[in-house]
C-alpha cells in the first residue's frame, strides 16, 4: 500500500507539472512535499519515480507515441498521460519492480483517478510496451 500511495503522489506531481513551466518543476519537488507526507519510504520511492520520469521524459514520450498507434500524446487526457509516463519509466528502468505489478498499479490508479475506459486504454499500451521491452532484453 505504501508504493500505491507513493505512485498516487507521483501522479499528482506529474499532473501538476503539465501546467507549470520547466524551471518551477525542477525546484518544485521540495515545495510539493511541504505538509504532505511524513513517511520517508513513501517520499523516497515517489521522489525516485518523479525524478526518473522527468529525466527521461522525451524518451518516455517517444515510447508511448510508438505504442499508442492512432493516438496523439498531446491529445490524451492529462491524467492518463501522467500515469503512462511514470509506468513506462518503471517498465524501462526499474528492474526491481515486476512489469505485471507496474501495469496493475497503473490500472488501479487510472480506475481511481480517471475512467474505466482509461484503465483499459492504459493496460493496452503498457502491456504492449512491456512485451516489446522484454523482447529487447
N, C-alpha and C positions, 0 to 999 in steps of 0.2 A: 504493500500500500504506500510505502514511502516513495518508491520510484514513480508510482502513478501520480502522487501529489506533486512530485518534482516535475514530471512531464507537463502537468497542468500549468505550473508556473512557467515552464518553457513556452508553452502555447501563449500564455498571457504576454510574456515579454516579446516574442516574435510578432504577435498580432499588433502590439503597440508600436513595434519598430516599423511596421508597414506605413505608419502615419507620422514618422519622425525622421528628421534629417540624419544622415550618417554620422556626423560628428557627435550628436547627442546620444546616439545609440552606443558608441564606444564608451562614453562616460556614464551611461545610464544604468549600468548593472548595479552599482553600489546604491544609487538612488532607488532603483526598483525594489531592492531588498528591504529598504527602510520600513520598519514596522510590520513586515510581512511574516517572516518565518524564523523561528528560533532553533529549529533542528538543524545542526550542522551537516548531517548526512544529506538531507533534502537539498539544502543550499549548495553543497558541493556538487552533487550529481546534476542538478539543474544548471548550475553555472558552467559546468564542463560541456553540457549539451548545447547551451546557448552560445558559448564562445566557439565551440567547434563548428556549429551550424553557420554562424556568421562568418567565420574564417573561410569557409568553403562554399559560400552562398552561390557564386557563379557556377561552380561545378555541379552543385546540387540541383540548381535550376535547370541546367543542361540535361542532367539525367532525368528529371521529371518531364521536361518537354519531350524528350525522346520516347519515354514510356507512355505518356498521355497523348496518344495519337488523336488527332482531330480536336484537341483542346489547346487553347492559348492560355499559358500560365497566368498572364496578367488578368484574364477574364474569369479565372477561378475565384470562388468565394475566398476571401482573405483568411478565414479560419481554416478552411481546408488546405489552402496553400501553406499556411504555417505548420499545420500538422504534418503534411507531406515533407516539408523541409527538414524538420527535426527527425522524423522517422527515417528519411533517406540518409541523413548523417549517421544515425545509429546503424543502419544496414551496411553502409560502406566503411565505417571507421571503428565501430565498437564491436570487435570480435568477442568481447566478453558477454555480449547480450545475444542470445539466440534470435535469429530472424523471426521465428514464429512469435516470440514474446514481443518484439518491437511492433510487428504487424497487429497483433491482438491489442496491445496498448493503444496504438493509433486508432484502431476501430472503436474501442470503448470510449476514448476521449472524443472522437467525432460524434458518436451517439449522444454524448452528454452535452457537447457544445455546438454541434451543427445539426445535421438531419440524418435520418435513416438512410436516405439516398446517398448522402455524403459518405457514410460509413462503407457502403458497398463500392462506391467510386474509389475511395482511398484504398480499400482492400485490393481491388483490381490492379491499381497502379503499383502499390508496394509489393504485391505478390510477383508481378512481372519483373520489377527491379531486383527483388531478392533472387529469383531464378536466374536472371542474367548475371548477377554478381557471383552466384555460386558456380555457374559455368566458367566464368572468367578466372576464378581462383581454383 
